[in-house]
């Protein structure tokens, strides 16, 4: 795919419109690889060295939509659109998080008491890309604790013991290392008068 550069300057609104159209095309596309390609195209419009103009007009392989005045102009240059190489290295790759046998115990202050079991070790599952994962249960059943444990926000200490396995794209994650993740806390932890 090749786009031709015309002599008229590109306004920020034109660039934003072009990027928005590429992102909308990606959203409407059914395949994940097509979505990644369109997102990569929107982020990697690169120009060849020496070009000074910044407006785009498209040309197709069957014919040109440029006027004859534009085609005679010597100031036209190509814009080469490349796929983002970072995708191949996994920067924007889809991530699958898996977990199994997650067990968390809390050591009691009094030695005579048995350790309190917070998560019982029967928990396993996968969060797949492009899918919604629902963790359901009654109040106090450990839903938030599980999410905090999976994200690595709970550190092993003398009182808290965390066991189990976490996987990112089927590769084990070491110990209690924090995953590069984000999640929205329960709304009770936020001030009700604050808005987004």
Protein Blocks (a to p, Z undefined) as FASTA:
>chain_A
ZZdddfbdcdfklmmmmmmmmmmmmmmpmbfklmmmmmmmmmmcccdehiabfcdcdddf
kbccbdfklmmpmkbccddddddfklmnommgccddddehiacddddfblkbccddfbgo
laccdddehiacdddddehilmmmmmmmmnopaccdfklcceddddeehiacehjbccdd
dddddfklpcfkbcZZ
